[in-house]
Amino acid sequence: MTAAAAARTLPAAAERPALAERAEAVARVAEEHAARTDRDAVFPVEALAAMRESGLLGLLVPVEYGGLGGTVGDLVDVSIRIGRADMSTAMILAMHCQQVAGIVGHAGPRLRDELLPEIAAGRAYLASVTTETGKGGHLLSAEAQLAAEDGNLLIDRFAPIVTGGAHADAFLITLRSPGATSPAQVSLVYARRDQLDIAATGDWQPLGMRASHSIALRLTGTVPGHQVVGEHGEFSRIATRVFAPLAHIGWSACWLGTASGALSRVLTLMRGAGRGRFELGSELLLSRLSSARQRVDTVHALLRHTEQVFGAAADVSTPRVQLLLNALKMTAAEQCHAAVNDLVDAVGLRHGYLRDSPTRLEAALRDLRSAALNYHNDRLHLADGRLALLDPEVHLV
């Protein structure tokens, strides 16, 4: 079952506990610690604890396993709210939910029965291991070889970037399948932390997204054969139908939350304590505020449309749906960053460039600069050029 199909079978939001309060609780904790986690480039352990306690780690776990039975729309709502407080924390949750959707849609019954109740109870935060030296974050290939022996799977994997890897309870790891003859034959394997020897290397000192603590890890260990997710060599199906769509939708929601939160803080400052510091009749100021709002509204409209198309699509691998998903990611990455840049120009040096401003524009701009690089927009444009040739009628969805 694909994530889109699974989402359509879940109960309506009105039938579940209010998600807004859960997201609000996590957002408050994230915001309380955001300045420190950004300054020190440390993982938001307090926010993760709040996610565990709130049940949001089980947002996409079906209710029969003890989860919240959330939909992709719920993931969007939660990611936007937490993104307004701290983009790193929002991305951590969105990426975890992407991994959970892969388990829900493609893991075998034994693994689902073992793992999903643990996620729902807040005891299993999942990290993604897809990056590899020489290929970056390219999902559909792998260099490290997975070996099979006596019904077990032997893992030896180095990844230069693993978001939250030092704090994850378990990992979903891509490796070249046993007996593979090409890098495109990729398997996805689940491994608990206690099944692995984990060695961290290097340091994490990026421009933005500092609290994501996306360090390099070497993972070695042995896991039972049933912990492969889907069929060996068929990870491309999971990537196309779950990982890539939920990455683009979830990431875009986080970026939108960060941009809309920045705009809200600027407008609150202008209408409140800082009212006398700004010439609110300035045509240049008003134009820049208008531009920022237009960008935010454009991304929101495209995000909601894409969410609905993904949820209703019988086959999300068709060119028209893939083009829409890629367009969402690229547009959100560009326009959310541009909206905050407009706001920096609007409010000037004191409130646009300095760290101690209540607008927090400086941090938002640094964080959002990563958006176009997170599965690089240039790579998506190349993919979209090929996909466009497969849809000469230009079907719009």
Order of alpha helices (4+ residues) and beta strands (2+ residues): alpha-alpha-alpha-alpha-alpha-alpha-beta-beta-beta-beta-beta-beta-beta-beta-alpha-alpha-alpha-alpha-alpha-alpha
